[in-house]
Amino acid sequence: MERLSGLGRVTFLDSAMAHPTLGRFSFVGVDPFATFRVEDGRCLWNGEEVPQEPDDNRLPGHHALGVLKQHLQRYRQARVPGLPPFQGGAAGYIAYDFGRLLERLPEPAQMQAGVAEAELHFYDVVLSWDHRENKAWLISTGWPETDPVKRELRAMERADRFEELLVTAAPTDTDGPGTADLDWVSNLGREGFEAAVGRTIDYILAGDIFQANITQRHGARLPDGFDAWAFYKRLRRMNAATFAAWLDYGTLKVASSSPERFVQVYDGRVETRPIKGTARRSTLPMEDMHLAAALKASEKDRAENVMIVDLLRNDLSRVCRPHTVHVPQLNGLESYASVHHLVSVVTGVLEEGLDAVDLMGAAFPGGSITGAPKIRAMEIITELEGIERGIYCGSIGYFGFDGAADTNIAIRTVTFVDGEAIVWAGGGMTALSNPADEYEEAETKARRVLQAFEPETSGGEGQP
């Protein structure tokens, strides 16, 4: 990735945590031939606005997804068997706040400058790894050329150019510092967060919702010379995750160590893996086992997970064939560097003629980071958090030209924009939530990411 990053607009979908299925593939895309962007509700293709027709009564988000679908279909290609699943296509992020373009929702009191609602780059060349088979591929498609001869020529020329860069000597390590003693400021603080949890419980007891995901924002100014890429390399060592990602889009950079898949589409089959229920890990094996067992037995955490599974079953049913939506795993235990999670799996088969973009329109944002019912939960989130989430709790991933797709839920994620680092953390609130306990759980989730910023002399790397 470092050899190719000079070409710009880097999307690194990084299976930093080894896993035979969930952490099997990694992908790098650079130097896209086109960019799809949604900014302030306006849909842009290569910087030019694509306006809605006067008689188009759809909300702006559905118009934007229609434009995305149209351009993916323009470059439709057959899958090459035996290669990793991303063989060229659009990759990048859809911010949580894109959800306000899909439904009629209130705007938060404070907006997040410098972060568009969506930014997806169209890559004709993708570098791919299969970590299980220990193989790598350089896939060059020749798009956007549509003439067969010109397309084949472009594919070969682009492959040769990328290969030249890949076989050059490794770049000299010129990373600046990826650590710093930062002064983190929360938008809520302990008192404000616990009050927000209490207000959420009031809404639940009043019958407004069953659950809502309430989070807080930690922000810190960065010193001159701070190297966000050096930080990401450290984060992926300290908090390796199956759905990690690094995005470098110029003034905006994103470092994600997410363990959660939002939606995957392959051969028309859909999988989503909601996480609900978290417990800290211990360096003492017996205590760690007891913490995991307590999580598995937790009435509150299991109920929270089941509620979101029901929500996702409903979301998938909007675009999947009747009787194909199933739950092959309910409240399974998964363990990561600093936390245990309860993870369920919901699957389905897309209706004929529908694709991953239609699925995104039906299911975004993910129910695990909103609550249930989704729309009312999102209204309450906006009221209590008071600020745009930006990329946090949105999705990072790809939409392939062959119809395949895979996206994460952007949790454990740092956004670098306008000289500031932004880290969010929170959790799902139910009637059984204890505000003090919920604050501690949110701090547990944030701690591993925040520790990655700490210089080693401050006990950052290697701390439990």
VOPAGU-2260 file (C-alpha; in pm, 1 decimal, decimal comma):
REM VOPAGU-2260
SITE   aa  ch    i         X         Y         Z
SITE  MET   A    0       0,0       0,0       0,0
SITE  GLU   A    1     284,1     235,6      78,5
SITE  ARG   A    2     434,0     172,4    -266,7
SITE  LEU   A    3     102,6     260,5    -434,3
SITE  SER   A    4     -19,1     537,8    -205,0
SITE  GLY   A    5     150,5     813,3    -404,9
SITE  LEU   A    6    -115,7     763,0    -674,5
SITE  GLY   A    7    -372,4     907,9    -432,6
SITE  ARG   A    8    -726,8     839,9    -311,0
SITE  VAL   A    9    -626,5     533,2    -113,2
SITE  THR   A   10    -881,4     279,1       9,5
SITE  PHE   A   11    -725,9      -5,7     212,2
SITE  LEU   A   12    -980,1    -265,6     328,1
SITE  ASP   A   13    -764,6    -447,1     577,9
SITE  SER   A   14    -830,3    -786,3     737,4
SITE  ALA   A   15    -580,6    -706,7    1010,3
SITE  MET   A   16    -709,3    -987,4    1235,7
SITE  ALA   A   17    -652,6   -1334,9    1094,6
SITE  HIS   A   18    -971,9   -1538,6    1050,0
SITE  PRO   A   19   -1038,6   -1816,6     796,3
SITE  THR   A   20   -1357,8   -1652,8     666,1
SITE  LEU   A   21   -1423,3   -1309,4     819,0
SITE  GLY   A   22   -1058,7   -1199,4     800,3
SITE  ARG   A   23    -963,0   -1380,4     481,9
SITE  PHE   A   24    -925,7   -1100,4     223,0
SITE  SER   A   25    -764,9    -755,8     205,4
SITE  PHE   A   26    -784,5    -503,3     -79,2
SITE  VAL   A   27    -608,1    -184,0    -187,7
SITE  GLY   A   28    -749,6      60,8    -438,5
SITE  VAL   A   29    -572,0     379,5    -551,8
SITE  ASP   A   30    -595,1     625,6    -842,0
SITE  PRO   A   31    -967,7     584,9    -919,9
SITE  PHE   A   32   -1106,9     674,7   -1260,5
SITE  ALA   A   33   -1418,1     833,3   -1109,7
SITE  THR   A   34   -1563,2     949,6    -777,4
SITE  PHE   A   35   -1919,4     933,0    -648,1
SITE  ARG   A   36   -1984,8    1178,0    -365,6
SITE  VAL   A   37   -2283,1    1301,9    -168,9
SITE  GLU   A   38   -2228,1    1636,4       1,6
SITE  ASP   A   39   -2488,6    1854,4     174,9
SITE  GLY   A   40   -2757,0    1637,9      16,9
SITE  ARG   A   41   -2622,1    1694,3    -336,4
SITE  CYS   A   42   -2518,5    1396,5    -548,2
SITE  LEU   A   43   -2190,4    1452,5    -736,9
SITE  TRP   A   44   -2025,9    1244,1   -1008,1
SITE  ASN   A   45   -1665,4    1351,6   -1070,0
SITE  GLY   A   46   -1746,0    1683,7    -904,1
SITE  GLU   A   47   -2048,9    1759,1   -1123,0
SITE  GLU   A   48   -2391,6    1762,4    -960,2
SITE  VAL   A   49   -2642,9    1503,8   -1079,6
SITE  PRO   A   50   -2973,2    1679,3   -1006,0
SITE  GLN   A   51   -3302,9    1505,7    -950,4
SITE  GLU   A   52   -3567,3    1530,9   -1217,5
SITE  PRO   A   53   -3846,0    1776,7   -1126,2
SITE  ASP   A   54   -4101,2    1494,9   -1103,7
SITE  ASP   A   55   -3872,5    1271,7    -892,0
SITE  ASN   A   56   -4033,6    1268,2    -548,0
SITE  ARG   A   57   -3776,7    1044,3    -382,7
SITE  LEU   A   58   -3576,8    1167,0     -86,0
SITE  PRO   A   59   -3221,4    1277,9    -180,6
SITE  GLY   A   60   -3058,6     960,8     -44,7
SITE  HIS   A   61   -3265,3     733,4    -266,7
SITE  HIS   A   62   -3185,5     952,1    -567,4
SITE  ALA   A   63   -2814,4     928,1    -481,8
SITE  LEU   A   64   -2829,9     549,4    -448,6
SITE  GLY   A   65   -3004,9     535,7    -784,4
SITE  VAL   A   66   -2715,3     729,5    -940,0
SITE  LEU   A   67   -2464,4     495,8    -772,9
SITE  LYS   A   68   -2651,3     190,8    -903,1
SITE  GLN   A   69   -2663,7     336,2   -1255,0
SITE  HIS   A   70   -2286,7     389,7   -1267,0
SITE  LEU   A   71   -2207,2      46,2   -1122,2
SITE  GLN   A   72   -2425,6    -109,6   -1392,1
SITE  ARG   A   73   -2247,8      93,8   -1661,8
SITE  TYR   A   74   -1927,6     -96,2   -1578,5
SITE  ARG   A   75   -2093,0    -431,9   -1511,6
SITE  GLN   A   76   -1855,2    -725,5   -1553,2
SITE  ALA   A   77   -1863,4   -1099,2   -1495,4
SITE  ARG   A   78   -1683,2   -1239,6   -1192,3
SITE  VAL   A   79   -1361,1   -1427,5   -1262,7
SITE  PRO   A   80   -1378,9   -1755,7   -1068,0
SITE  GLY   A   81   -1100,9   -1834,4    -823,6
SITE  LEU   A   82   -1007,9   -1472,2    -745,1
SITE  PRO   A   83   -1084,6   -1270,8    -430,9
SITE  PRO   A   84   -1436,9   -1125,9    -429,6
SITE  PHE   A   85   -1353,4    -758,1    -496,9
SITE  GLN   A   86   -1245,7    -749,2    -861,4
SITE  GLY   A   87   -1292,3    -378,2    -930,6
SITE  GLY   A   88   -1570,1    -142,6    -834,0
SITE  ALA   A   89   -1660,6     138,7    -596,3
SITE  ALA   A   90   -1502,6     155,1    -250,7
SITE  GLY   A   91   -1503,9     409,2      28,7
SITE  TYR   A   92   -1752,6     514,4     294,3
SITE  ILE   A   93   -2115,8     605,0     353,4
SITE  ALA   A   94   -2143,9     824,1     663,2
SITE  TYR   A   95   -2401,1     763,9     934,0
SITE  ASP   A   96   -2561,1    1097,7     844,8
SITE  PHE   A   97   -2648,4     968,5     496,9
SITE  GLY   A   98   -2940,3     811,3     685,4
SITE  ARG   A   99   -3099,5    1157,2     714,5
SITE  LEU   A  100   -3120,3    1161,2     333,7
SITE  LEU   A  101   -3309,6     830,2     330,3
SITE  GLU   A  102   -3573,3     928,7     589,1
SITE  ARG   A  103   -3725,6    1254,0     709,2
SITE  LEU   A  104   -3519,8    1312,2    1022,2
SITE  PRO   A  105   -3420,9    1620,6    1223,3
SITE  GLU   A  106   -3079,4    1778,2    1184,4
SITE  PRO   A  107   -2845,9    1775,3    1483,8
SITE  ALA   A  108   -2763,7    2100,0    1660,1
SITE  GLN   A  109   -2398,3    2081,1    1547,8
SITE  MET   A  110   -2269,0    1958,6    1210,8
SITE  GLN   A  111   -1936,9    1785,4    1135,4
SITE  ALA   A  112   -1738,8    1997,2     888,8
SITE  GLY   A  113   -1518,4    1834,7     627,7
SITE  VAL   A  114   -1703,1    1500,9     605,9
SITE  ALA   A  115   -1936,4    1433,9     313,1
SITE  GLU   A  116   -2238,3    1204,0     352,6
SITE  ALA   A  117   -2073,3     955,5     115,1
SITE  GLU   A  118   -1753,3     919,6     -84,9
SITE  LEU   A  119   -1696,9     615,1    -304,2
SITE  HIS   A  120   -1413,0     588,5    -557,4
SITE  PHE   A  121   -1440,1     377,0    -872,0
SITE  TYR   A  122   -1126,0     161,5    -900,3
SITE  ASP   A  123   -1032,9     -11,5   -1224,8
SITE  VAL   A  124    -727,8    -172,9   -1059,0
SITE  VAL   A  125    -738,4    -358,3    -727,7
SITE  LEU   A  126    -457,1    -525,6    -535,5
SITE  SER   A  127    -602,9    -825,1    -349,4
SITE  TRP   A  128    -482,6   -1073,9     -89,7
SITE  ASP   A  129    -617,6   -1411,4      17,0
SITE  HIS   A  130    -459,9   -1454,0     361,0
SITE  ARG   A  131    -587,7   -1808,9     401,6
SITE  GLU   A  132    -428,4   -1928,7      77,0
SITE  ASN   A  133    -131,0   -1691,0     108,5
SITE  LYS   A  134    -177,7   -1555,2    -243,4
SITE  ALA   A  135    -203,1   -1208,4    -396,4
SITE  TRP   A  136    -346,2   -1074,1    -722,2
SITE  LEU   A  137    -323,2    -755,3    -922,1
SITE  ILE   A  138    -658,0    -721,4   -1102,1
SITE  SER   A  139    -687,1    -466,7   -1383,5
SITE  THR   A  140   -1023,1    -423,7   -1558,4
SITE  GLY   A  141    -959,8    -156,1   -1820,8
SITE  TRP   A  142   -1255,2      60,4   -1718,9
SITE  PRO   A  143   -1376,1     325,0   -1799,6
SITE  GLU   A  144   -1293,1     228,9   -2159,0
SITE  THR   A  145   -1593,0      54,6   -2314,5
SITE  ASP   A  146   -1446,0     -30,8   -2654,9
SITE  PRO   A  147   -1314,1    -389,8   -2613,4
SITE  VAL   A  148    -978,8    -325,1   -2780,3
SITE  LYS   A  149    -914,1       1,6   -2596,4
SITE  ARG   A  150   -1029,5    -152,2   -2270,7
SITE  GLU   A  151    -787,6    -445,5   -2301,8
SITE  LEU   A  152    -502,8    -208,1   -2387,2
SITE  ARG   A  153    -579,5      13,0   -2086,1
SITE  ALA   A  154    -603,8    -289,8   -1857,7
SITE  MET   A  155    -255,9    -405,5   -1962,8
SITE  GLU   A  156    -102,5     -58,2   -1940,0
SITE  ARG   A  157    -248,1       0,9   -1593,8
SITE  ALA   A  158    -137,9    -341,7   -1470,2
SITE  ASP   A  159     216,3    -275,4   -1594,4
SITE  ARG   A  160     221,6      64,3   -1421,7
SITE  PHE   A  161     108,3     -81,0   -1088,9
SITE  GLU   A  162     350,1    -373,1   -1116,7
SITE  GLU   A  163     638,9    -132,0   -1171,8
SITE  LEU   A  164     552,4      40,8    -845,7
SITE  LEU   A  165     507,4    -285,0    -656,9
SITE  VAL   A  166     849,2    -424,0    -751,2
SITE  THR   A  167    1040,2    -107,2    -666,1
SITE  ALA   A  168    1239,7     -92,9    -345,4
SITE  ALA   A  169    1031,9     -44,9     -35,2
SITE  PRO   A  170     986,1     324,9      38,9
SITE  THR   A  171    1215,8     473,3     296,1
SITE  ASP   A  172    1040,0     491,0     630,8
SITE  THR   A  173     958,3     860,5     646,7
SITE  ASP   A  174     665,2     833,8     884,2
SITE  GLY   A  175     621,6    1122,0    1118,4
SITE  PRO   A  176     507,6    1059,5    1473,7
SITE  GLY   A  177     187,2     856,4    1496,8
SITE  THR   A  178     156,9     914,0    1870,2
SITE  ALA   A  179     106,5    1221,0    2086,2
SITE  ASP   A  180     -14,0    1322,7    2429,5
SITE  LEU   A  181    -352,8    1460,0    2330,5
SITE  ASP   A  182    -607,6    1658,0    2527,7
SITE  TRP   A  183    -931,4    1469,2    2458,3
SITE  VAL   A  184   -1255,7    1661,2    2505,2
SITE  SER   A  185   -1592,9    1483,9    2517,4
SITE  ASN   A  186   -1912,8    1641,8    2390,5
SITE  LEU   A  187   -2096,8    1489,3    2689,7
SITE  GLY   A  188   -1854,9    1380,7    2963,3
SITE  ARG   A  189   -1953,2    1128,7    3228,0
SITE  GLU   A  190   -2234,9    1334,4    3374,2
SITE  GLY   A  191   -2380,0    1421,5    3034,7
SITE  PHE   A  192   -2350,4    1064,6    2904,6
SITE  GLU   A  193   -2519,6     915,6    3209,9
SITE  ALA   A  194   -2795,4    1177,0    3183,2
SITE  ALA   A  195   -2844,8    1080,9    2815,8
SITE  VAL   A  196   -2871,8     714,7    2916,2
SITE  GLY   A  197   -3127,5     806,6    3182,3
SITE  ARG   A  198   -3330,6    1005,7    2929,6
SITE  THR   A  199   -3318,4     709,3    2689,6
SITE  ILE   A  200   -3455,3     480,2    2961,0
SITE  ASP   A  201   -3736,7     730,7    3014,2
SITE  TYR   A  202   -3822,0     709,5    2643,6
SITE  ILE   A  203   -3821,7     329,5    2662,9
SITE  LEU   A  204   -4049,6     320,5    2968,2
SITE  ALA   A  205   -4281,3     569,6    2796,4
SITE  GLY   A  206   -4317,1     328,5    2503,5
SITE  ASP   A  207   -4135,2     539,8    2240,5
SITE  ILE   A  208   -3867,4     278,7    2168,1
SITE  PHE   A  209   -3732,9     -57,0    2282,0
SITE  GLN   A  210   -3367,0      40,2    2254,2
SITE  ALA   A  211   -3135,2     317,9    2135,7
SITE  ASN   A  212   -2761,5     330,3    2072,8
SITE  ILE   A  213   -2622,3     633,9    2258,7
SITE  THR   A  214   -2262,3     743,9    2206,0
SITE  GLN   A  215   -2025,6    1027,8    2290,0
SITE  ARG   A  216   -1765,4    1206,6    2081,5
SITE  HIS   A  217   -1401,5    1247,3    2191,9
SITE  GLY   A  218   -1209,7    1512,6    1999,0
SITE  ALA   A  219    -848,5    1633,6    2022,1
SITE  ARG   A  220    -634,3    1879,9    1827,5
SITE  LEU   A  221    -332,8    1718,1    1663,0
SITE  PRO   A  222      20,3    1856,3    1685,2
SITE  ASP   A  223     201,2    1968,3    1371,2
SITE  GLY   A  224     360,2    1677,7    1187,6
SITE  PHE   A  225     130,8    1410,1    1328,5
SITE  ASP   A  226     126,3    1113,0    1086,6
SITE  ALA   A  227    -217,0     951,2    1069,2
SITE  TRP   A  228     -84,1     657,9     862,1
SITE  ALA   A  229     180,0     581,5    1124,9
SITE  PHE   A  230    -101,3     590,4    1380,6
SITE  TYR   A  231    -306,7     342,4    1178,5
SITE  LYS   A  232     -17,2      97,5    1155,9
SITE  ARG   A  233       6,5     110,6    1534,0
SITE  LEU   A  234    -369,9      76,5    1580,2
SITE  ARG   A  235    -385,8    -235,4    1362,8
SITE  ARG   A  236    -114,5    -396,5    1578,2
SITE  MET   A  237    -280,2    -305,3    1907,6
SITE  ASN   A  238    -643,6    -363,3    1811,2
SITE  ALA   A  239    -642,4    -597,5    1512,7
SITE  ALA   A  240    -989,8    -644,4    1365,0
SITE  THR   A  241   -1147,8    -839,0    1081,1
SITE  PHE   A  242   -1312,1    -537,2     912,4
SITE  ALA   A  243   -1041,4    -275,2     956,7
SITE  ALA   A  244    -979,2      -0,7     700,8
SITE  TRP   A  245    -757,9     294,4     614,5
SITE  LEU   A  246    -886,8     574,2     390,7
SITE  ASP   A  247    -669,8     860,9     267,5
SITE  TYR   A  248    -883,8    1109,5      76,7
SITE  GLY   A  249    -661,1    1413,1     105,7
SITE  THR   A  250    -785,6    1641,5     382,0
SITE  LEU   A  251    -991,4    1353,1     523,7
SITE  LYS   A  252    -830,5    1038,2     661,4
SITE  VAL   A  253    -994,9     747,8     841,9
SITE  ALA   A  254    -843,4     471,4    1056,4
SITE  SER   A  255   -1091,1     196,0    1143,0
SITE  SER   A  256   -1044,0    -116,9    1352,8
SITE  SER   A  257   -1401,1    -240,9    1326,4
SITE  PRO   A  258   -1491,8    -599,8    1419,0
SITE  GLU   A  259   -1843,8    -572,6    1272,6
SITE  ARG   A  260   -1975,2    -658,8     926,9
SITE  PHE   A  261   -2275,1    -457,4     814,3
SITE  VAL   A  262   -2380,5    -632,5     492,6
SITE  GLN   A  263   -2210,2    -871,2     254,7
SITE  VAL   A  264   -2356,1    -971,7     -81,8
SITE  TYR   A  265   -2218,8   -1261,7    -283,8
SITE  ASP   A  266   -2410,0   -1445,5    -558,8
SITE  GLY   A  267   -2721,6   -1266,3    -442,6
SITE  ARG   A  268   -2689,7   -1401,2     -88,5
SITE  VAL   A  269   -2687,9   -1151,9     197,6
SITE  GLU   A  270   -2521,5   -1173,2     537,0
SITE  THR   A  271   -2521,6    -922,2     822,4
SITE  ARG   A  272   -2348,6    -975,0    1158,5
SITE  PRO   A  273   -2486,1    -736,9    1425,4
SITE  ILE   A  274   -2284,1    -691,7    1743,7
SITE  LYS   A  275   -2481,0    -622,8    2060,9
SITE  GLY   A  276   -2335,4    -698,5    2402,1
SITE  THR   A  277   -1979,4    -615,9    2512,2
SITE  ALA   A  278   -1753,9    -709,3    2801,5
SITE  ARG   A  279   -1394,8    -612,5    2866,4
SITE  ARG   A  280   -1117,2    -871,7    2839,5
SITE  SER   A  281    -863,1    -962,3    3107,6
SITE  THR   A  282    -502,0   -1067,1    3073,9
SITE  LEU   A  283    -574,6   -1334,0    3341,0
SITE  PRO   A  284    -711,3   -1643,1    3158,3
SITE  MET   A  285    -957,1   -1753,3    3428,2
SITE  GLU   A  286   -1095,1   -1404,3    3479,6
SITE  ASP   A  287   -1122,6   -1361,7    3102,0
SITE  MET   A  288   -1326,2   -1685,9    3080,8
SITE  HIS   A  289   -1557,6   -1566,3    3358,7
SITE  LEU   A  290   -1609,3   -1231,0    3185,7
SITE  ALA   A  291   -1702,6   -1409,1    2862,0
SITE  ALA   A  292   -1939,2   -1647,8    3042,8
SITE  ALA   A  293   -2107,3   -1359,3    3225,6
SITE  LEU   A  294   -2164,2   -1181,0    2893,3
SITE  LYS   A  295   -2318,2   -1494,5    2741,5
SITE  ALA   A  296   -2552,2   -1521,6    3040,6
SITE  SER   A  297   -2644,1   -1150,7    3058,7
SITE  GLU   A  298   -3020,3   -1103,7    3024,5
SITE  LYS   A  299   -2977,7    -739,5    2928,3
SITE  ASP   A  300   -2715,8    -805,1    2657,2
SITE  ARG   A  301   -2900,3   -1101,9    2508,4
SITE  ALA   A  302   -3226,2    -906,7    2495,3
SITE  GLU   A  303   -3046,3    -615,9    2329,6
SITE  ASN   A  304   -2902,8    -847,2    2064,7
SITE  VAL   A  305   -3235,3   -1019,9    1992,8
SITE  MET   A  306   -3411,7    -684,9    1943,1
SITE  ILE   A  307   -3161,2    -581,8    1678,0
SITE  VAL   A  308   -3178,5    -922,1    1509,2
SITE  ASP   A  309   -3555,2    -869,5    1473,1
SITE  LEU   A  310   -3495,5    -522,3    1326,8
SITE  LEU   A  311   -3243,9    -657,3    1073,1
SITE  ARG   A  312   -3472,4    -944,6     978,1
SITE  ASN   A  313   -3731,6    -680,4     895,5
SITE  ASP   A  314   -3481,8    -466,5     698,9
SITE  LEU   A  315   -3359,9    -763,5     494,6
SITE  SER   A  316   -3716,4    -878,5     428,9
SITE  ARG   A  317   -3777,4    -554,4     237,0
SITE  VAL   A  318   -3538,2    -664,0     -39,1
SITE  CYS   A  319   -3503,8   -1042,2       5,6
SITE  ARG   A  320   -3721,6   -1321,6    -130,2
SITE  PRO   A  321   -4001,5   -1440,3      97,6
SITE  HIS   A  322   -3903,6   -1711,1     348,0
SITE  THR   A  323   -3527,9   -1674,4     278,9
SITE  VAL   A  324   -3438,1   -1458,8     582,0
SITE  HIS   A  325   -3290,9   -1677,2     856,4
SITE  VAL   A  326   -3082,8   -1645,5    1175,0
SITE  PRO   A  327   -2815,7   -1920,7    1168,0
SITE  GLN   A  328   -2640,0   -1775,2    1475,6
SITE  LEU   A  329   -2799,8   -1598,5    1771,3
SITE  ASN   A  330   -2589,7   -1445,1    2049,1
SITE  GLY   A  331   -2264,5   -1616,3    1952,6
SITE  LEU   A  332   -1948,1   -1515,8    2141,0
SITE  GLU   A  333   -1658,3   -1350,9    1956,0
SITE  SER   A  334   -1340,8   -1225,3    2125,9
SITE  TYR   A  335   -1111,9    -944,2    2012,1
SITE  ALA   A  336    -802,2    -772,7    2148,3
SITE  SER   A  337    -973,9    -582,1    2427,9
SITE  VAL   A  338   -1338,0    -694,6    2435,2
SITE  HIS   A  339   -1575,3    -990,7    2408,0
SITE  HIS   A  340   -1886,6    -941,7    2193,4
SITE  LEU   A  341   -2220,1   -1114,1    2139,4
SITE  VAL   A  342   -2263,2   -1150,4    1762,6
SITE  SER   A  343   -2561,1   -1280,2    1568,1
SITE  VAL   A  344   -2584,6   -1365,7    1197,5
SITE  VAL   A  345   -2884,1   -1287,2     974,8
SITE  THR   A  346   -2892,5   -1411,9     614,3
SITE  GLY   A  347   -3121,3   -1383,7     311,6
SITE  VAL   A  348   -3143,6   -1407,1     -69,1
SITE  LEU   A  349   -3202,3   -1089,1    -270,0
SITE  GLU   A  350   -3512,4   -1058,1    -484,8
SITE  GLU   A  351   -3455,3   -1094,6    -858,1
SITE  GLY   A  352   -3340,3    -762,6   -1004,3
SITE  LEU   A  353   -3227,3    -614,4    -672,3
SITE  ASP   A  354   -2865,9    -567,0    -567,8
SITE  ALA   A  355   -2637,5    -446,5    -288,3
SITE  VAL   A  356   -2729,9     -81,9    -349,5
SITE  ASP   A  357   -3098,8    -163,5    -301,3
SITE  LEU   A  358   -3004,3    -348,6      16,6
SITE  MET   A  359   -2817,8     -41,6     142,2
SITE  GLY   A  360   -3126,2     171,2      80,4
SITE  ALA   A  361   -3338,3     -70,4     283,2
SITE  ALA   A  362   -3102,7    -134,0     575,2
SITE  PHE   A  363   -2882,0     174,7     621,5
SITE  PRO   A  364   -2775,5     274,8     880,0
SITE  GLY   A  365   -2725,4     -55,5    1056,9
SITE  GLY   A  366   -2974,7    -138,4    1328,4
SITE  SER   A  367   -2702,2    -233,9    1574,4
SITE  ILE   A  368   -2593,6     130,4    1598,5
SITE  THR   A  369   -2938,1     294,6    1589,6
SITE  GLY   A  370   -3190,7     101,9    1796,4
SITE  ALA   A  371   -3549,5      -9,7    1754,0
SITE  PRO   A  372   -3777,9     109,1    1612,0
SITE  LYS   A  373   -3507,8     258,8    1393,0
SITE  ILE   A  374   -3657,4     593,7    1290,6
SITE  ARG   A  375   -3767,5     697,1    1640,4
SITE  ALA   A  376   -3436,0     577,2    1782,3
SITE  MET   A  377   -3247,2     794,2    1531,8
SITE  GLU   A  378   -3457,2    1096,2    1630,4
SITE  ILE   A  379   -3367,7    1039,6    1995,7
SITE  ILE   A  380   -3000,2     989,2    1908,8
SITE  THR   A  381   -2996,8    1326,0    1729,2
SITE  GLU   A  382   -3161,9    1496,2    2025,4
SITE  LEU   A  383   -2935,1    1348,7    2293,6
SITE  GLU   A  384   -2598,3    1344,6    2114,6
SITE  GLY   A  385   -2643,0    1688,1    1958,8
SITE  ILE   A  386   -2377,9    1651,4    1685,7
SITE  GLU   A  387   -2335,0    1470,4    1355,5
SITE  ARG   A  388   -2164,6    1133,2    1388,5
SITE  GLY   A  389   -1991,5    1163,5    1051,2
SITE  ILE   A  390   -1829,0     840,0     937,7
SITE  TYR   A  391   -1865,8     678,9    1281,2
SITE  CYS   A  392   -2149,0     421,0    1272,7
SITE  GLY   A  393   -2168,5     453,3     895,2
SITE  SER   A  394   -2013,7     192,0     664,5
SITE  ILE   A  395   -1677,5     139,2     493,7
SITE  GLY   A  396   -1640,8    -118,2     217,7
SITE  TYR   A  397   -1688,7    -194,6    -150,7
SITE  PHE   A  398   -1952,9    -247,1    -420,3
SITE  GLY   A  399   -1807,6    -463,3    -698,3
SITE  PHE   A  400   -1878,7    -427,7   -1069,4
SITE  ASP   A  401   -1987,3    -793,8   -1057,5
SITE  GLY   A  402   -2251,5    -737,2    -788,1
SITE  ALA   A  403   -2047,9    -850,9    -486,9
SITE  ALA   A  404   -2029,9    -618,0    -187,0
SITE  ASP   A  405   -1894,1    -613,7     167,0
SITE  THR   A  406   -1919,4    -331,6     420,6
SITE  ASN   A  407   -1840,8    -281,3     786,4
SITE  ILE   A  408   -2007,3     -84,7    1063,2
SITE  ALA   A  409   -1755,5     193,6    1124,5
SITE  ILE   A  410   -1705,1     150,4    1499,0
SITE  ARG   A  411   -1363,9     167,9    1675,8
SITE  THR   A  412   -1292,0     427,3    1409,3
SITE  VAL   A  413   -1088,6     749,8    1407,8
SITE  THR   A  414   -1163,3    1036,3    1170,7
SITE  PHE   A  415    -883,2    1283,5    1097,5
SITE  VAL   A  416   -1013,7    1611,4     959,1
SITE  ASP   A  417    -921,5    1980,2     992,7
SITE  GLY   A  418    -631,4    1905,7    1228,3
SITE  GLU   A  419    -848,8    1710,4    1471,6
SITE  ALA   A  420    -877,8    1343,4    1566,6
SITE  ILE   A  421   -1232,7    1227,2    1643,0
SITE  VAL   A  422   -1320,6     906,0    1827,8
SITE  TRP   A  423   -1674,5     799,7    1922,0
SITE  ALA   A  424   -1789,7     522,7    2154,8
SITE  GLY   A  425   -2115,1     415,8    2314,3
SITE  GLY   A  426   -2358,2     128,7    2333,2
SITE  GLY   A  427   -2714,4       6,9    2318,1
SITE  MET   A  428   -2949,1     117,4    2594,9
SITE  THR   A  429   -3247,4     -86,5    2715,5
SITE  ALA   A  430   -3484,6     -61,6    3010,9
SITE  LEU   A  431   -3231,6    -271,7    3206,1
SITE  SER   A  432   -2941,5     -31,9    3144,5
SITE  ASN   A  433   -2750,8     117,8    3434,7
SITE  PRO   A  434   -2612,8     461,8    3338,2
SITE  ALA   A  435   -2284,1     416,8    3528,3
SITE  ASP   A  436   -2227,1      70,1    3379,7
SITE  GLU   A  437   -2307,3     196,0    3029,8
SITE  TYR   A  438   -2052,3     474,7    3068,4
SITE  GLU   A  439   -1785,8     221,7    3172,7
SITE  GLU   A  440   -1869,9      -2,3    2875,2
SITE  ALA   A  441   -1837,0     292,2    2636,0
SITE  GLU   A  442   -1501,3     382,7    2790,3
SITE  THR   A  443   -1384,7      21,4    2749,4
SITE  LYS   A  444   -1465,5      39,3    2378,1
SITE  ALA   A  445   -1287,4     372,4    2333,3
SITE  ARG   A  446    -986,6     292,1    2551,1
SITE  ARG   A  447    -801,0      63,8    2308,9
SITE  VAL   A  448    -829,6     318,2    2029,3
SITE  LEU   A  449    -728,0     611,0    2248,8
SITE  GLN   A  450    -432,0     412,6    2385,9
SITE  ALA   A  451    -298,2     376,6    2031,9
SITE  PHE   A  452    -234,2     752,1    2035,2
SITE  GLU   A  453     -25,2     737,6    2353,6
SITE  PRO   A  454     354,5     745,8    2323,7
SITE  GLU   A  455     508,6     419,8    2442,2
SITE  THR   A  456     668,9     598,9    2735,9
SITE  SER   A  457     312,9     668,7    2852,5
SITE  GLY   A  458     224,7     300,6    2852,7
SITE  GLY   A  459      32,0     296,4    2527,3
SITE  GLU   A  460     134,7      -6,9    2323,9
SITE  GLY   A  461     130,5    -334,0    2503,4
SITE  GLN   A  462    -105,5    -214,3    2775,9
SITE  PRO   A  463    -385,8    -467,0    2852,5
